[in-house]
Amino acid sequence: MRPIAALICVGLGLGMPAAPAAAQTMATAEELAPMVDVFRKGWKLTDKPMRMGIPVHGGILEFEMPHNFVPALRAAGEGQFLMAFIPDGEIWPEFTHAVLVQSSARLGAVPDTTAAIAEGVFKPQSCAGPALWEPLGEKPVGSPMPAFLVSTGCPALGDTPDQGQQTLLALLRGEQDAVALSFARRGPAFEPGAPPLSAEAARAELARFGDILLCRSAEQTGCRDIWARELTRRNAGK
C-alpha cells in the first residue's frame, strides 16, 4: 500500500512523496556551497554534535547533528522537502553515512495508521532482493507527538548488490504534515534477518539525535528559543 503513489528515490533506499518533476527544485552544488562553509566553520569550534534547526513543513525540526556532517542535497516541490547531510569530504550519493530530513505538507492527513503510512512510503522498493523492515515501536522524542521508529533499508542495494544499507528512521506525524528524520549506514551486503545493527542497537543509534523537536510555534514547550534563532537566520538572509 502506498498512500501517495508518486515517489522519488534519493539514493538512500527510501522514498518520499513527490511532486511532478517540473515542479521540483534542486539546489546546485554552488548554491549549497555557502551553507557547507557555515557548517565547516561550526565544526572547527567543536568536536561534538551540534543542535540544529531545519525549516520544514509545519515548523522547525531541531535535533543533534552528528559531528562533521555537511549539506549534500536539498530538493523541494509541491509541498515536499528533502535535505541530506553526509560526512565532510564524501560525495553524494557515494556516502558511508547520511542524515536525511524529509517532510510532506500532506502526508499526515492520509487516513491510515502512522505505521501503515511509514511502511507504505518508506519501505524500499528497489533492493536487490527482500527489503529490511523492522518496526521499533513508538517513542516520545520531545515533540507533542511520539515518533514511529523503524529499522529499514536494503540488505543488497539494487545498483551495487555487494553493498547493503541499514536506515534508522523516526517519523513524526501531525494532523496535516509529517516529518521523517533518518540515519543511514552503508557497508557490505547482509541477510535481511541479520542487519548490522540489532533492534536495541538501532534504538541507541537513533538516540544520537537527542530530543527531536518539531516546533510549530514559539508558544510550544521548548520552542521559544528555536523560533528566535530561526527568525534571526531569516532576517540575516534578507
C-alpha positions in Angstrom: 0.0 0.0 0.0 1.4 3.4 -1.0 -0.7 6.4 0.3 0.9 8.6 -2.3 1.8 6.8 -5.5 4.5 9.0 -6.9 7.8 8.6 -5.2 11.4 9.7 -5.9 14.4 7.7 -5.0 17.1 9.7 -3.2 19.9 7.2 -3.0 19.0 6.1 0.5 16.9 3.1 -0.3 13.9 5.3 0.8 11.2 7.2 -1.0 9.3 10.3 -0.3 6.0 11.7 -1.6 7.0 13.6 -4.7 5.6 16.5 -6.8 5.6 16.3 -10.6 9.2 16.6 -11.9 8.5 20.1 -13.4 7.6 21.5 -10.0 10.6 20.2 -8.2 13.6 22.4 -7.5 17.0 21.0 -6.5 19.9 23.2 -5.2 23.1 23.1 -7.1 26.5 22.4 -5.6 27.2 26.1 -6.0 24.0 27.1 -4.2 24.8 24.7 -1.3 28.5 25.9 -1.0 27.8 28.8 1.4 25.8 26.6 3.7 28.5 23.9 3.6 31.1 26.6 4.5 29.0 27.7 7.5 28.8 24.1 8.7 32.6 23.6 8.3 33.3 26.8 10.4 30.9 25.5 13.1 32.6 22.1 13.2 36.0 23.8 13.7 34.7 25.1 17.0 33.7 21.7 18.5 34.3 18.0 18.2 30.8 17.2 19.5 27.4 17.0 17.8 25.5 20.3 17.4 21.8 21.0 17.8 20.4 22.4 14.5 17.1 23.7 13.4 15.9 22.7 9.9 12.9 24.6 8.5 10.3 22.0 7.3 6.6 21.9 6.6 4.8 22.6 9.8 7.6 24.4 11.5 11.2 23.7 12.5 12.8 20.4 13.2 15.6 20.5 15.8 17.9 17.7 16.6 21.6 16.9 17.3 23.5 16.7 14.0 26.4 14.2 14.1 29.8 15.8 14.1 31.4 16.8 10.7 28.2 16.3 8.6 27.6 18.9 5.9 24.7 19.5 3.5 24.9 17.4 0.3 21.4 17.6 -1.2 18.3 19.9 -1.0 15.2 19.5 -3.0 11.6 20.8 -2.8 8.4 20.9 -4.7 4.6 21.0 -4.3 4.6 20.6 -0.5 7.6 18.2 -0.3 11.0 18.9 1.1 14.2 16.8 1.3 17.6 17.6 2.7 20.6 15.2 3.1 23.8 15.6 5.0 26.9 13.4 4.7 30.4 13.4 6.3 32.6 16.3 5.0 34.8 15.0 2.2 32.4 12.4 0.9 30.4 12.9 -2.3 26.7 12.3 -2.8 25.5 9.7 -3.4 28.7 7.7 -2.7 28.5 8.0 1.1 29.2 5.8 4.1 26.7 7.5 6.4 23.9 10.0 5.8 21.4 12.1 7.7 18.1 12.7 5.8 15.3 15.1 6.7 12.1 14.7 4.6 8.8 16.5 5.1 5.4 16.4 3.5 2.7 19.0 3.9 0.0 16.4 3.2 1.2 13.1 4.5 -0.2 13.5 8.0 -3.7 13.7 6.7 -3.6 10.3 5.0 -6.4 8.2 6.6 -4.1 5.4 7.7 -2.2 4.5 10.9 1.2 6.0 11.3 2.8 2.5 11.0 1.0 1.9 7.7 2.0 5.3 6.3 5.6 4.7 7.3 5.7 1.3 5.6 3.8 2.5 2.5 6.1 5.4 1.9 9.4 4.5 3.3 9.8 0.7 2.8 12.4 0.4 0.0 11.1 -0.8 -3.4 14.4 -1.1 -5.4 16.6 -3.5 -3.4 18.3 -6.5 -5.0 16.2 -8.9 -3.0 13.9 -8.5 0.0 13.9 -5.2 1.9 14.6 -4.8 5.6 11.6 -3.6 7.6 11.8 -3.9 11.3 9.4 -1.6 13.3 10.9 -0.5 16.6 7.7 1.0 18.1 6.8 4.5 19.2 8.9 6.7 21.4 8.4 10.2 23.0 11.1 12.4 21.4 10.4 15.8 22.9 7.7 16.9 20.5 3.9 16.7 21.4 3.5 13.6 19.2 5.6 10.4 19.6 7.8 9.2 16.8 7.3 5.9 15.0 10.7 4.2 14.8 11.8 1.7 12.2 15.0 -0.1 11.0 14.8 -0.3 7.3 16.9 -0.3 4.1 18.3 -2.7 1.5 20.3 -5.7 2.6 21.6 -5.6 -1.0 21.4 -2.4 -3.0 19.8 -2.6 -6.4 22.7 -0.8 -8.2 25.5 -2.3 -6.1 24.3 -5.6 -4.8 27.5 -6.3 -2.9 26.7 -3.3 -0.7 23.9 -3.0 1.8 22.3 -0.2 3.7 20.5 0.0 7.0 18.5 3.1 7.6 17.1 4.1 11.0 14.1 6.3 10.7 11.9 8.3 13.1 8.6 9.5 11.6 6.7 12.4 13.3 3.1 12.9 12.2 0.8 15.9 12.6 -2.8 16.4 11.5 -1.6 17.6 8.1 2.1 17.3 7.8 4.7 14.6 8.6 8.4 14.7 9.0 10.9 11.9 8.8 14.5 12.0 10.3 16.8 9.2 9.4 20.3 8.0 9.7 21.7 5.7 7.0 24.8 3.4 7.2 26.3 1.6 4.2 28.6 -1.3 4.1 28.9 -4.9 2.9 25.6 -6.7 1.9 23.8 -8.6 4.7 21.0 -11.0 5.2 17.5 -9.4 5.6 17.1 -11.1 9.0 20.5 -10.2 10.3 21.2 -6.4 9.8 24.4 -4.9 11.2 22.6 -3.2 14.0 20.1 -5.1 16.2 16.8 -3.5 17.2 18.4 -2.5 20.5 21.5 -1.0 18.8 19.2 0.7 16.3 17.3 2.5 19.0 20.6 3.5 20.6 21.8 4.9 17.3 18.6 6.9 16.9 19.2 8.3 20.4 22.2 10.1 18.9 19.8 12.7 17.6 18.9 13.7 21.2 15.5 15.3 21.7 13.8 15.6 18.3 11.6 18.7 18.5 9.1 19.6 15.8 8.3 23.2 16.7 5.2 24.6 15.1 5.1 27.8 17.1 7.1 29.8 19.7 4.5 29.0 22.3 5.2 25.3 22.1 7.1 24.0 25.1 10.9 24.2 24.5 10.4 26.1 21.2 10.7 29.8 22.0 14.5 30.0 21.6 14.3 27.7 18.5 11.9 30.1 16.8 14.0 33.1 17.9 17.1 31.6 16.2 15.2 30.9 13.1 13.8 34.4 12.8 17.4 35.7 13.3 18.6 33.4 10.5 15.8 34.6 8.1 16.4 38.2 8.8 20.1 37.8 8.2 19.3 36.3 4.8 17.2 39.3 3.6 
